[in-house]
Amino acid sequence: MPRKVDRARSKKARPRNNVLKLAIAGFVLIAAIIVGLALFGSSRSSLKHETNEVVTDVRARRIAYEVVNSYPHDPTSFTQGLLWRDGGLYESTGQYGQSKLRRLEFPSGRVLKEVNLSQELFGEGLALVDSRLIQLTWQSQRGFVYDLDTFKVEREFSYSTEGWGLTYDGKNLILSDGSSDLFYFDPQTFKTVRKLAVRMNGQPVTELNELEFIEGEIWSNVWQQDLIVQIDPSSGMVRSFLDLKGILAPTDKTGGENVLNGIAYDQERKRIFVTGKLWPRIFEIKIKR
């Protein structure tokens, strides 16, 4: 037994230095790996942070415009929706007891056709899908589909939010409800298919109102501001905006709301029209590139 013990001790004692060297080398290797991983992780974290900054820190660009012309507009119209079709304008107006759907002659502004909404309804956004006019109401969650020519109601539908602005991108209806979200609806079933959060300079944009789809962008009035924001429909990011402060002369203001609201686009001739609630003028504007 003593010999076995001595032999065992002798066997362990001989490679002690080698073991120590191997342990030190292993420790150094492990430390190097840990440091390397930390540096790599730090690098990746820094890259991700920079990437996020690039995405969220894109500043919306103010774009210049010029007024090409202006045309008469009924100053009693509480404009909620505006669109261009076949050489003239269609308009949805609001206020309880005064809400209407109208066809306006261009450029005179004369009312060619109109229907009144029920007294309990407050008219809102307006869009055109094929030969159907689609009109929202504010808080009643009721929408109406009209024949373009006769203004006869073909259908009624409902939605779960308030109704503010409405436009059509060629595939879906897009609805605003005064929040920073836009809601996409199937124009046949009126079921929600998508929700888009809108941000400008990294912050939500609330009070989105009247909408118009122009050359691949969603244009939106911002309630009680002189701004029209241009929204990227794929990301919800506002990449540019129009500041229309002062477009309506002080002498044309009659009190009341007098809020910028109403955007229409003549796709054939690339003309943009804007107006406001109770404004006596509709302005044709041109973007300066």
C-alpha positions in Angstrom: 0.0 0.0 0.0 2.7 2.6 0.8 4.3 2.0 -2.6 1.0 2.7 -4.4 0.6 5.9 -2.5 4.2 7.1 -3.2 3.8 6.1 -6.9 0.6 8.1 -7.1 2.1 11.2 -5.5 5.1 10.9 -7.8 2.9 10.6 -10.8 1.0 13.8 -9.9 4.1 15.8 -8.9 6.0 15.5 -12.2 3.6 17.4 -14.5 2.8 20.1 -11.9 4.6 22.9 -13.9 3.0 21.9 -17.2 -0.4 21.9 -15.6 0.2 25.4 -14.2 1.3 26.6 -17.6 -1.7 25.1 -19.3 -4.0 26.7 -16.7 -2.5 30.1 -17.2 -2.7 29.8 -21.0 -6.3 28.6 -20.8 -7.1 31.5 -18.5 -5.5 34.0 -20.9 -7.4 32.5 -23.8 -10.7 32.6 -22.0 -10.1 36.2 -21.0 -9.2 37.1 -24.6 -12.4 35.5 -25.8 -14.5 37.3 -23.2 -12.9 40.7 -24.1 -13.4 40.0 -27.8 -17.0 39.1 -27.4 -17.6 42.2 -25.3 -16.0 44.4 -27.9 -17.9 42.7 -30.7 -21.2 43.1 -28.7 -20.4 46.7 -28.0 -19.7 47.3 -31.7 -22.9 45.7 -32.7 -24.8 47.6 -30.1 -23.3 50.8 -31.3 -24.2 50.0 -34.9 -27.7 49.2 -34.0 -28.1 52.4 -32.1 -26.7 54.4 -35.0 -29.1 52.6 -37.4 -32.0 53.5 -35.1 -31.0 57.1 -35.0 -30.8 57.2 -38.8 -34.3 55.7 -39.1 -36.0 57.8 -36.4 -34.0 61.0 -36.7 -34.9 61.8 -40.3 -36.2 65.4 -40.1 -39.4 66.2 -42.1 -38.5 68.7 -44.9 -40.5 71.8 -45.4 -41.4 72.2 -49.0 -42.2 75.4 -50.8 -45.3 76.1 -52.9 -46.8 78.9 -54.9 -50.5 79.8 -55.4 -51.3 79.4 -59.0 -54.9 80.6 -58.8 -57.9 80.9 -56.5 -61.6 80.2 -57.1 -64.9 81.1 -55.3 -66.0 78.8 -52.5 -69.3 78.9 -50.5 -68.2 80.6 -47.2 -71.0 78.8 -45.4 -69.5 75.4 -46.2 -67.9 73.7 -43.2 -65.6 71.7 -45.4 -64.8 68.2 -44.2 -63.9 66.3 -47.4 -62.9 67.5 -50.9 -62.1 65.6 -54.1 -61.8 66.2 -57.9 -63.6 64.2 -60.5 -64.5 64.8 -64.2 -63.7 68.5 -64.3 -65.3 69.5 -61.0 -65.2 69.1 -57.2 -67.2 67.1 -54.8 -67.5 68.2 -51.2 -68.6 66.9 -47.9 -69.7 69.5 -45.3 -70.2 69.2 -41.6 -72.2 70.6 -38.6 -75.4 69.1 -37.2 -78.3 70.2 -39.3 -76.1 71.6 -42.1 -74.2 68.5 -43.3 -74.3 67.9 -47.1 -72.8 66.1 -50.0 -72.3 68.5 -52.9 -71.1 68.6 -56.5 -69.5 71.9 -57.3 -69.0 73.5 -60.8 -65.5 74.5 -61.6 -64.2 77.2 -61.6 -67.4 79.1 -60.5 -67.9 77.1 -57.3 -71.6 77.0 -58.0 -73.5 74.1 -56.4 -74.8 71.8 -59.1 -76.2 69.0 -56.9 -76.5 68.4 -53.2 -78.2 66.1 -50.7 -78.7 66.8 -47.0 -77.7 64.4 -44.2 -80.1 63.7 -41.4 -80.2 66.3 -38.6 -78.4 64.0 -36.1 -75.5 63.3 -38.5 -72.3 65.4 -38.7 -70.7 64.9 -42.2 -67.0 64.2 -42.5 -64.5 62.8 -44.9 -65.2 61.9 -48.6 -63.6 59.5 -51.0 -64.3 58.1 -54.5 -64.1 54.4 -55.4 -64.9 53.7 -59.0 -68.3 55.3 -59.4 -69.2 55.3 -55.7 -68.9 58.3 -53.4 -68.2 57.3 -49.8 -68.9 59.7 -47.0 -68.1 59.4 -43.3 -69.9 60.9 -40.3 -68.1 62.1 -37.1 -69.3 60.3 -34.0 -72.2 58.2 -35.1 -69.9 55.5 -36.7 -72.1 55.5 -39.8 -70.8 55.7 -43.4 -72.7 56.1 -46.6 -72.1 54.9 -50.2 -73.7 57.0 -52.9 -74.1 56.7 -56.6 -71.7 59.2 -58.2 -74.3 60.6 -60.7 -77.6 60.5 -58.7 -76.4 60.8 -55.1 -78.7 58.0 -54.2 -77.6 56.1 -51.1 -76.7 52.6 -52.2 -75.5 51.3 -48.9 -74.7 52.1 -45.3 -71.8 50.7 -43.3 -70.3 51.1 -39.9 -66.8 51.5 -38.3 -65.5 51.4 -34.7 -63.7 54.7 -34.5 -64.7 58.3 -35.1 -64.8 59.4 -38.7 -62.6 62.4 -39.7 -60.8 62.2 -43.1 -61.1 59.6 -45.9 -59.2 58.8 -49.1 -58.6 55.9 -51.5 -55.2 54.7 -52.6 -56.5 52.5 -55.5 -56.7 49.5 -53.3 -58.0 50.4 -49.8 -59.9 53.2 -48.2 -57.8 55.1 -45.6 -59.6 56.7 -42.6 -58.4 59.1 -40.0 -60.0 59.5 -36.6 -58.2 62.4 -35.1 -55.5 60.3 -33.6 -52.0 59.6 -34.9 -53.2 56.4 -36.5 -54.6 55.8 -40.0 -57.0 52.8 -40.7 -57.1 50.9 -44.0 -60.4 49.5 -45.0 -61.4 47.1 -47.7 -63.7 49.2 -50.0 -66.1 46.3 -50.6 -66.5 44.8 -47.1 -65.5 47.9 -45.1 -63.4 45.7 -42.8 -60.2 47.0 -41.3 -57.2 45.4 -42.9 -54.3 47.5 -41.5 -53.4 50.3 -39.1 -50.6 52.8 -39.8 -49.0 54.8 -37.0 -47.9 58.2 -38.2 -44.8 59.9 -36.9 -43.0 63.2 -37.6 -39.4 63.8 -36.4 -39.7 60.8 -34.2 -43.0 61.8 -32.5 -46.6 60.8 -33.1 -48.7 63.2 -35.2 -52.1 63.6 -33.7 -55.2 65.4 -35.0 -54.8 64.0 -38.5 -57.9 65.1 -40.5 -58.8 65.5 -44.2 -56.9 63.1 -46.4 -55.9 62.9 -50.1 -53.7 60.3 -51.8 -51.3 62.1 -54.1 -48.6 60.4 -56.2 -48.0 57.6 -53.8 -48.2 59.7 -50.6 -51.0 60.3 -48.1 -51.5 64.1 -47.6 -53.3 65.1 -44.4 -54.4 68.3 -42.9 -53.5 68.6 -39.2 -56.6 69.9 -37.3 -56.4 73.5 -36.2 -53.0 74.0 -37.8 -51.9 75.4 -41.1 -50.0 72.3 -42.0 -50.4 69.6 -44.6 -48.1 66.6 -43.9 -47.0 64.1 -46.6 -47.0 60.6 -45.2 -45.1 57.6 -46.5 -47.7 54.8 -46.5 -45.1 52.1 -46.1 -43.6 53.5 -42.8 -46.0 56.1 -41.6 -43.2 58.6 -41.5 -43.8 62.2 -42.4 -41.0 63.0 -44.8 -42.1 66.5 -45.8 -44.8 69.1 -45.0 -46.4 72.3 -46.3 -46.8 75.3 -44.1 -49.8 77.2 -45.5 -49.9 79.9 -42.9 -51.2 83.1 -44.5 -52.6 81.6 -47.6 -56.0 83.0 -46.7 -55.9 86.8 -46.5 -57.0 88.2 -43.1 -59.7 90.1 -45.0 -61.2 86.8 -46.1 -61.6 85.5 -42.6 -65.1 85.7 -41.3 -64.6 84.3 -37.8 -65.8 80.9 -36.6 -63.6 78.0 -37.5 -61.7 79.3 -40.5 -59.5 76.2 -40.3 -57.4 74.9 -43.2 -59.2 71.7 -44.2 -59.8 70.2 -47.7 -57.4 68.7 -50.2 -58.3 67.6 -53.8 -56.0 66.4 -56.6 -56.6 66.5 -60.3 -54.4 63.5 -61.3 -54.8 64.1 -65.0 -53.4 67.6 -64.9 -51.4 67.3 -61.7 -53.3 70.1 -60.0 -53.6 70.4 -56.2 -56.5 72.3 -54.6 -56.8 73.3 -50.9 -59.5 75.1 -48.9 -60.8 75.4 -45.4 -63.9 75.4 -43.2 -66.0 78.5 -44.0 -63.3 79.8 -46.5 -64.6 81.9 -49.4 -61.7 80.7 -51.6 -60.4 77.4 -53.0 -56.7 77.7 -53.9 -54.8 75.9 -56.6 -51.2 75.4 -55.5 -48.1 74.2 -57.1 -45.1 72.5 -55.3 -41.7 74.1 -55.9 -39.2 71.3 -56.5 
